[in-house]
Amino acid sequence: MSDVPAWIQVLQALLTPAIAIAVGVIGFLQWRTAHQKVVLDLFDRRLAVYDGVVNSVTGYFSKLESPTLRSDTVSELYQLRSRALFLFGSDVANLIDEVRSDIINYALLSERREKRRPLLPQARQAADREFSEVLERLTETPERMTSACLPYIQMDSKAARTFTAWLNEKNRQRLSYADEKQR
């Protein structure tokens, strides 16, 4: 028989599962940290595409006097579209395609308006209507991009609550269902 007291043998027997539980908790916390880092990196990449599209459209209108800006903006939107296809999916990529084609149409229509070709009144009204529609779509680009990208960009992970915070929240919920006498 062993000369070790029984209480030491019990502690030795309980130490192995305690170490296993501690290793499991540490492993879970490391996985959660790595997962949150991946989610944050994806958020940063998606936000960069969103900002790129909005900045290229607003930059196009802020520097219209530069003749090379149109091709730079179109090529930038083409690159952003290829990134958006992998980060968001086809719905946001198609929206960027629409924005790019609207910029091209806007440039062509504004060149036509500057040359002021003699048009019939009906043709001039149709051209003005088309120009205003394209301009309206381009000015709505930030809102359209926001509504298309928001489901992908939202950060839904929260900081882990403490036990006290959890108890306080449960107490608020309990009080919200309580009778008036209990308040």
C-alpha positions as protocol buffer text, in pm:
chain_id: "A"
residue {
  index: 1
  type: MET
  ca { x: 0 y: 0 z: 0 }
}
residue {
  index: 2
  type: SER
  ca { x: 96 y: 357 z: -39 }
}
residue {
  index: 3
  type: ASP
  ca { x: 213 y: 580 z: 245 }
}
residue {
  index: 4
  type: VAL
  ca { x: 46 y: 888 z: 85 }
}
residue {
  index: 5
  type: PRO
  ca { x: -259 y: 1013 z: 277 }
}
residue {
  index: 6
  type: ALA
  ca { x: -600 y: 970 z: 116 }
}
residue {
  index: 7
  type: TRP
  ca { x: -670 y: 1341 z: 80 }
}
residue {
  index: 8
  type: ILE
  ca { x: -353 y: 1384 z: -131 }
}
residue {
  index: 9
  type: GLN
  ca { x: -456 y: 1096 z: -354 }
}
residue {
  index: 10
  type: VAL
  ca { x: -799 y: 1258 z: -402 }
}
residue {
  index: 11
  type: LEU
  ca { x: -636 y: 1590 z: -490 }
}
residue {
  index: 12
  type: GLN
  ca { x: -406 y: 1415 z: -737 }
}
residue {
  index: 13
  type: ALA
  ca { x: -705 y: 1246 z: -898 }
}
residue {
  index: 14
  type: LEU
  ca { x: -895 y: 1578 z: -926 }
}
residue {
  index: 15
  type: LEU
  ca { x: -595 y: 1766 z: -1062 }
}
residue {
  index: 16
  type: THR
  ca { x: -593 y: 1584 z: -1397 }
}
residue {
  index: 17
  type: PRO
  ca { x: -952 y: 1678 z: -1493 }
}
residue {
  index: 18
  type: ALA
  ca { x: -897 y: 2033 z: -1367 }
}
residue {
  index: 19
  type: ILE
  ca { x: -594 y: 2072 z: -1595 }
}
residue {
  index: 20
  type: ALA
  ca { x: -792 y: 1925 z: -1887 }
}
residue {
  index: 21
  type: ILE
  ca { x: -1075 y: 2173 z: -1830 }
}
residue {
  index: 22
  type: ALA
  ca { x: -831 y: 2464 z: -1806 }
}
residue {
  index: 23
  type: VAL
  ca { x: -664 y: 2359 z: -2134 }
}
residue {
  index: 24
  type: GLY
  ca { x: -1006 y: 2331 z: -2299 }
}
residue {
  index: 25
  type: VAL
  ca { x: -1105 y: 2681 z: -2184 }
}
residue {
  index: 26
  type: ILE
  ca { x: -774 y: 2827 z: -2305 }
}
residue {
  index: 27
  type: GLY
  ca { x: -815 y: 2652 z: -2641 }
}
residue {
  index: 28
  type: PHE
  ca { x: -1168 y: 2788 z: -2680 }
}
residue {
  index: 29
  type: LEU
  ca { x: -1058 y: 3142 z: -2594 }
}
residue {
  index: 30
  type: GLN
  ca { x: -773 y: 3121 z: -2847 }
}
residue {
  index: 31
  type: TRP
  ca { x: -1014 y: 3000 z: -3116 }
}
residue {
  index: 32
  type: ARG
  ca { x: -1254 y: 3284 z: -3035 }
}
residue {
  index: 33
  type: THR
  ca { x: -974 y: 3541 z: -3057 }
}
residue {
  index: 34
  type: ALA
  ca { x: -857 y: 3403 z: -3393 }
}
residue {
  index: 35
  type: HIS
  ca { x: -1214 y: 3402 z: -3523 }
}
residue {
  index: 36
  type: GLN
  ca { x: -1269 y: 3763 z: -3417 }
}
residue {
  index: 37
  type: LYS
  ca { x: -944 y: 3863 z: -3590 }
}
residue {
  index: 38
  type: VAL
  ca { x: -1059 y: 3702 z: -3915 }
}
residue {
  index: 39
  type: VAL
  ca { x: -1398 y: 3876 z: -3888 }
}
residue {
  index: 40
  type: LEU
  ca { x: -1228 y: 4210 z: -3825 }
}
residue {
  index: 41
  type: ASP
  ca { x: -991 y: 4163 z: -4121 }
}
residue {
  index: 42
  type: LEU
  ca { x: -1286 y: 4081 z: -4347 }
}
residue {
  index: 43
  type: PHE
  ca { x: -1468 y: 4388 z: -4216 }
}
residue {
  index: 44
  type: ASP
  ca { x: -1166 y: 4608 z: -4298 }
}
residue {
  index: 45
  type: ARG
  ca { x: -1143 y: 4470 z: -4652 }
}
residue {
  index: 46
  type: ARG
  ca { x: -1512 y: 4516 z: -4718 }
}
residue {
  index: 47
  type: LEU
  ca { x: -1511 y: 4866 z: -4575 }
}
residue {
  index: 48
  type: ALA
  ca { x: -1216 y: 4955 z: -4802 }
}
residue {
  index: 49
  type: VAL
  ca { x: -1419 y: 4850 z: -5109 }
}
residue {
  index: 50
  type: TYR
  ca { x: -1720 y: 5048 z: -4989 }
}
residue {
  index: 51
  type: ASP
  ca { x: -1507 y: 5357 z: -4921 }
}
residue {
  index: 52
  type: GLY
  ca { x: -1331 y: 5317 z: -5255 }
}
residue {
  index: 53
  type: VAL
  ca { x: -1656 y: 5321 z: -5452 }
}
residue {
  index: 54
  type: VAL
  ca { x: -1801 y: 5617 z: -5264 }
}
residue {
  index: 55
  type: ASN
  ca { x: -1473 y: 5813 z: -5280 }
}
residue {
  index: 56
  type: SER
  ca { x: -1426 y: 5748 z: -5651 }
}
residue {
  index: 57
  type: VAL
  ca { x: -1776 y: 5875 z: -5733 }
}
residue {
  index: 58
  type: THR
  ca { x: -1746 y: 6181 z: -5511 }
}
residue {
  index: 59
  type: GLY
  ca { x: -1392 y: 6241 z: -5640 }
}
residue {
  index: 60
  type: TYR
  ca { x: -1519 y: 6225 z: -5996 }
}
residue {
  index: 61
  type: PHE
  ca { x: -1763 y: 6508 z: -5931 }
}
residue {
  index: 62
  type: SER
  ca { x: -1520 y: 6716 z: -5730 }
}
residue {
  index: 63
  type: LYS
  ca { x: -1259 y: 6723 z: -6011 }
}
residue {
  index: 64
  type: LEU
  ca { x: -1459 y: 6731 z: -6331 }
}
residue {
  index: 65
  type: GLU
  ca { x: -1219 y: 6968 z: -6505 }
}
residue {
  index: 66
  type: SER
  ca { x: -951 y: 6695 z: -6539 }
}
residue {
  index: 67
  type: PRO
  ca { x: -994 y: 6506 z: -6871 }
}
residue {
  index: 68
  type: THR
  ca { x: -804 y: 6195 z: -6754 }
}
residue {
  index: 69
  type: LEU
  ca { x: -1011 y: 6153 z: -6440 }
}
residue {
  index: 70
  type: ARG
  ca { x: -1293 y: 5973 z: -6616 }
}
residue {
  index: 71
  type: SER
  ca { x: -1073 y: 5685 z: -6728 }
}
residue {
  index: 72
  type: ASP
  ca { x: -903 y: 5672 z: -6387 }
}
residue {
  index: 73
  type: THR
  ca { x: -1238 y: 5655 z: -6212 }
}
residue {
  index: 74
  type: VAL
  ca { x: -1368 y: 5387 z: -6447 }
}
residue {
  index: 75
  type: SER
  ca { x: -1057 y: 5172 z: -6406 }
}
residue {
  index: 76
  type: GLU
  ca { x: -1067 y: 5216 z: -6028 }
}
residue {
  index: 77
  type: LEU
  ca { x: -1432 y: 5107 z: -6022 }
}
residue {
  index: 78
  type: TYR
  ca { x: -1343 y: 4807 z: -6237 }
}
residue {
  index: 79
  type: GLN
  ca { x: -1076 y: 4700 z: -5986 }
}
residue {
  index: 80
  type: LEU
  ca { x: -1313 y: 4757 z: -5694 }
}
residue {
  index: 81
  type: ARG
  ca { x: -1575 y: 4547 z: -5869 }
}
residue {
  index: 82
  type: SER
  ca { x: -1340 y: 4251 z: -5901 }
}
residue {
  index: 83
  type: ARG
  ca { x: -1255 y: 4275 z: -5529 }
}
residue {
  index: 84
  type: ALA
  ca { x: -1622 y: 4315 z: -5436 }
}
residue {
  index: 85
  type: LEU
  ca { x: -1714 y: 4001 z: -5626 }
}
residue {
  index: 86
  type: PHE
  ca { x: -1507 y: 3792 z: -5385 }
}
residue {
  index: 87
  type: LEU
  ca { x: -1578 y: 3990 z: -5067 }
}
residue {
  index: 88
  type: PHE
  ca { x: -1950 y: 4060 z: -5109 }
}
residue {
  index: 89
  type: GLY
  ca { x: -2094 y: 3860 z: -5392 }
}
residue {
  index: 90
  type: SER
  ca { x: -2263 y: 3935 z: -5719 }
}
residue {
  index: 91
  type: ASP
  ca { x: -2523 y: 4181 z: -5586 }
}
residue {
  index: 92
  type: VAL
  ca { x: -2267 y: 4443 z: -5476 }
}
residue {
  index: 93
  type: ALA
  ca { x: -2047 y: 4372 z: -5779 }
}
residue {
  index: 94
  type: ASN
  ca { x: -2346 y: 4434 z: -6008 }
}
residue {
  index: 95
  type: LEU
  ca { x: -2418 y: 4760 z: -5827 }
}
residue {
  index: 96
  type: ILE
  ca { x: -2059 y: 4872 z: -5887 }
}
residue {
  index: 97
  type: ASP
  ca { x: -2106 y: 4780 z: -6255 }
}
residue {
  index: 98
  type: GLU
  ca { x: -2415 y: 5001 z: -6264 }
}
residue {
  index: 99
  type: VAL
  ca { x: -2222 y: 5288 z: -6106 }
}
residue {
  index: 100
  type: ARG
  ca { x: -1939 y: 5246 z: -6356 }
}
residue {
  index: 101
  type: SER
  ca { x: -2178 y: 5246 z: -6651 }
}
residue {
  index: 102
  type: ASP
  ca { x: -2357 y: 5550 z: -6506 }
}
residue {
  index: 103
  type: ILE
  ca { x: -2025 y: 5737 z: -6487 }
}
residue {
  index: 104
  type: ILE
  ca { x: -1952 y: 5649 z: -6850 }
}
residue {
  index: 105
  type: ASN
  ca { x: -2304 y: 5758 z: -6954 }
}
residue {
  index: 106
  type: TYR
  ca { x: -2272 y: 6079 z: -6755 }
}
residue {
  index: 107
  type: ALA
  ca { x: -1944 y: 6162 z: -6927 }
}
residue {
  index: 108
  type: LEU
  ca { x: -2088 y: 6091 z: -7272 }
}
residue {
  index: 109
  type: LEU
  ca { x: -2405 y: 6289 z: -7204 }
}
residue {
  index: 110
  type: SER
  ca { x: -2216 y: 6586 z: -7063 }
}
residue {
  index: 111
  type: GLU
  ca { x: -1987 y: 6589 z: -7371 }
}
residue {
  index: 112
  type: ARG
  ca { x: -2298 y: 6589 z: -7588 }
}
residue {
  index: 113
  type: ARG
  ca { x: -2446 y: 6875 z: -7387 }
}
residue {
  index: 114
  type: GLU
  ca { x: -2125 y: 7078 z: -7412 }
}
residue {
  index: 115
  type: LYS
  ca { x: -2115 y: 7043 z: -7789 }
}
residue {
  index: 116
  type: ARG
  ca { x: -2478 y: 7160 z: -7800 }
}
residue {
  index: 117
  type: ARG
  ca { x: -2568 y: 6991 z: -8117 }
}
residue {
  index: 118
  type: PRO
  ca { x: -2885 y: 7131 z: -8265 }
}
residue {
  index: 119
  type: LEU
  ca { x: -3156 y: 6892 z: -8153 }
}
residue {
  index: 120
  type: LEU
  ca { x: -3526 y: 6891 z: -8197 }
}
residue {
  index: 121
  type: PRO
  ca { x: -3709 y: 7003 z: -7882 }
}
residue {
  index: 122
  type: GLN
  ca { x: -3835 y: 6650 z: -7813 }
}
residue {
  index: 123
  type: ALA
  ca { x: -3486 y: 6501 z: -7853 }
}
residue {
  index: 124
  type: ARG
  ca { x: -3339 y: 6774 z: -7631 }
}
residue {
  index: 125
  type: GLN
  ca { x: -3599 y: 6700 z: -7360 }
}
residue {
  index: 126
  type: ALA
  ca { x: -3526 y: 6326 z: -7380 }
}
residue {
  index: 127
  type: ALA
  ca { x: -3150 y: 6392 z: -7356 }
}
residue {
  index: 128
  type: ASP
  ca { x: -3200 y: 6626 z: -7060 }
}
residue {
  index: 129
  type: ARG
  ca { x: -3424 y: 6372 z: -6890 }
}
residue {
  index: 130
  type: GLU
  ca { x: -3168 y: 6094 z: -6942 }
}
residue {
  index: 131
  type: PHE
  ca { x: -2891 y: 6321 z: -6814 }
}
residue {
  index: 132
  type: SER
  ca { x: -3086 y: 6408 z: -6499 }
}
residue {
  index: 133
  type: GLU
  ca { x: -3172 y: 6040 z: -6436 }
}
residue {
  index: 134
  type: VAL
  ca { x: -2807 y: 5937 z: -6461 }
}
residue {
  index: 135
  type: LEU
  ca { x: -2701 y: 6227 z: -6239 }
}
residue {
  index: 136
  type: GLU
  ca { x: -2966 y: 6136 z: -5981 }
}
residue {
  index: 137
  type: ARG
  ca { x: -2851 y: 5772 z: -5974 }
}
residue {
  index: 138
  type: LEU
  ca { x: -2491 y: 5884 z: -5928 }
}
residue {
  index: 139
  type: THR
  ca { x: -2579 y: 6118 z: -5643 }
}
residue {
  index: 140
  type: GLU
  ca { x: -2766 y: 5831 z: -5476 }
}
residue {
  index: 141
  type: THR
  ca { x: -2459 y: 5606 z: -5496 }
}
residue {
  index: 142
  type: PRO
  ca { x: -2359 y: 5638 z: -5128 }
}
residue {
  index: 143
  type: GLU
  ca { x: -2708 y: 5542 z: -5012 }
}
residue {
  index: 144
  type: ARG
  ca { x: -2733 y: 5257 z: -5261 }
}
residue {
  index: 145
  type: MET
  ca { x: -2391 y: 5126 z: -5161 }
}
residue {
  index: 146
  type: THR
  ca { x: -2478 y: 5155 z: -4792 }
}
residue {
  index: 147
  type: SER
  ca { x: -2798 y: 4955 z: -4828 }
}
residue {
  index: 148
  type: ALA
  ca { x: -2625 y: 4689 z: -5040 }
}
residue {
  index: 149
  type: CYS
  ca { x: -2315 y: 4655 z: -4819 }
}
residue {
  index: 150
  type: LEU
  ca { x: -2465 y: 4694 z: -4473 }
}
residue {
  index: 151
  type: PRO
  ca { x: -2566 y: 4328 z: -4429 }
}
residue {
  index: 152
  type: TYR
  ca { x: -2206 y: 4227 z: -4502 }
}
residue {
  index: 153
  type: ILE
  ca { x: -2027 y: 4495 z: -4302 }
}
residue {
  index: 154
  type: GLN
  ca { x: -2212 y: 4479 z: -3971 }
}
residue {
  index: 155
  type: MET
  ca { x: -1998 y: 4369 z: -3678 }
}
residue {
  index: 156
  type: ASP
  ca { x: -2222 y: 4148 z: -3469 }
}
residue {
  index: 157
  type: SER
  ca { x: -1969 y: 4024 z: -3217 }
}
residue {
  index: 158
  type: LYS
  ca { x: -1981 y: 4195 z: -2882 }
}
residue {
  index: 159
  type: ALA
  ca { x: -1748 y: 4211 z: -2587 }
}
residue {
  index: 160
  type: ALA
  ca { x: -1797 y: 3925 z: -2346 }
}
residue {
  index: 161
  type: ARG
  ca { x: -2015 y: 4033 z: -2059 }
}
residue {
  index: 162
  type: THR
  ca { x: -1915 y: 3984 z: -1702 }
}
residue {
  index: 163
  type: PHE
  ca { x: -2132 y: 3782 z: -1470 }
}
residue {
  index: 164
  type: THR
  ca { x: -2244 y: 4098 z: -1291 }
}
residue {
  index: 165
  type: ALA
  ca { x: -2348 y: 4262 z: -1621 }
}
residue {
  index: 166
  type: TRP
  ca { x: -2544 y: 3951 z: -1715 }
}
residue {
  index: 167
  type: LEU
  ca { x: -2722 y: 3951 z: -1376 }
}
residue {
  index: 168
  type: ASN
  ca { x: -2805 y: 4322 z: -1411 }
}
residue {
  index: 169
  type: GLU
  ca { x: -2955 y: 4265 z: -1756 }
}
residue {
  index: 170
  type: LYS
  ca { x: -3163 y: 3971 z: -1634 }
}
residue {
  index: 171
  type: ASN
  ca { x: -3283 y: 4182 z: -1341 }
}
residue {
  index: 172
  type: ARG
  ca { x: -3392 y: 4462 z: -1581 }
}
residue {
  index: 173
  type: GLN
  ca { x: -3581 y: 4208 z: -1788 }
}
residue {
  index: 174
  type: ARG
  ca { x: -3747 y: 4068 z: -1477 }
}
residue {
  index: 175
  type: LEU
  ca { x: -3848 y: 4416 z: -1363 }
}
residue {
  index: 176
  type: SER
  ca { x: -3989 y: 4499 z: -1706 }
}
residue {
  index: 177
  type: TYR
  ca { x: -4238 y: 4212 z: -1669 }
}
residue {
  index: 178
  type: ALA
  ca { x: -4317 y: 4280 z: -1303 }
}
residue {
  index: 179
  type: ASP
  ca { x: -4640 y: 4408 z: -1163 }
}
residue {
  index: 180
  type: GLU
  ca { x: -4659 y: 4769 z: -1054 }
}
residue {
  index: 181
  type: LYS
  ca { x: -4658 y: 4661 z: -688 }
}
residue {
  index: 182
  type: GLN
  ca { x: -4314 y: 4500 z: -724 }
}
residue {
  index: 183
  type: ARG
  ca { x: -4150 y: 4812 z: -863 }
}
